């Protein structure tokens, strides 16, 4: 049990880091440039009105560029920041945020900027342009904003190249690290282990190590591709339908439910309801296993991936929900996630064939460990559910 509590502590430290905020909040002045008939502008104004009560120090300056005097000021903003002229354009201190999609996308960036300026001094050239009293404090405003922006830009562009694409870090932290942790946690899954081990046990039992290696690799590659395109397809659907917020709510509730069921399995495995392979499907899986060909291994991986989705989809759905609100190259992050996802399967394939030999020992380990694997996955899913619900990720 000590190991389990240690794992809980590690996961908790990853996702829930306490932040100390200053007791005194500086005044924050937000300028929003918008125009009549712009749906994104209307959506942001509604969002700003909803969060106004959460930030007592926030002062919102509504500038409709349909009016000539406001348009002339907007032109100066366009020139200063090198913009294309699109609206809505939100200026907070020395920084501008263009466009608006939803409260967990650009809305989150706006809130983050407001919170930064609540503990710093963020003045803008617009204060003087509009004849407003400047925001004063302990920092040199323009110099501080320049240094802060330079620091943020430097930290938000640490990337790695995958197929020529930059995919690693972005301003809210390392999605690579998160993808690796979640992918590995998802990969340590008793559902997928059971099918792969059944395949290896049979092929090794008839004395065909070479066949077992080919079938095992085919199984792993097919599983990798299935989950990669399943997750990527979901992100595309969410993007086209513009339902990121609704999907986050559904996934948060689903992750909580699956997590509670998995924790239940630790204490009462096999009782009541569980996420596992249906008994009706097992004869077909056994039939495919006994063929022992590469083609049958591919079909076995596809079929088992489909029937195991309720058991294995909680964590990948949570990661899809997180990526759907980020302005990043999602496919690259999904490649990384699924590499870590299939890593335990690869270890089992090569370990069984080249190291352990006696596959019954591996199966015995799986049986003893499956309750603990479900407990860790269940705890992680509940933490993810809370984080997604509160827009912490």
Secondary structure by P-SEA (a helix, b strand, c coil): caaaaaaaaaaaaacbbbbbbbccccbbbbbbbbbcccaaaaaaaaaaaaaccccccbbbbbbccccaaaaaaaaaaaaaacccccccbbbcccccccccccccaaaaaaaaaaaaaaabbbbcccccccccccccccccaaaaaaaaaaaaaaaaccccccccccccccccccaaaaaaaaaaaaaccaaaaaaaaaaaaaaaaaccaaaaaaaaaaaaaaaaaaaaaaaaaaaaaaaaacaaaaaaaaaaaaaaaaaaaaaaaaccccccccccccccaaaaaaaaaaaccaaaaaaaaaaaaaaaccccaaaaaaaaaaaaacccaaaaaaaaaaaaaaaaaaaaaaaaccccccaaaaaaaaaacaaaaaaaaaaaaaaaaaaaaaccc
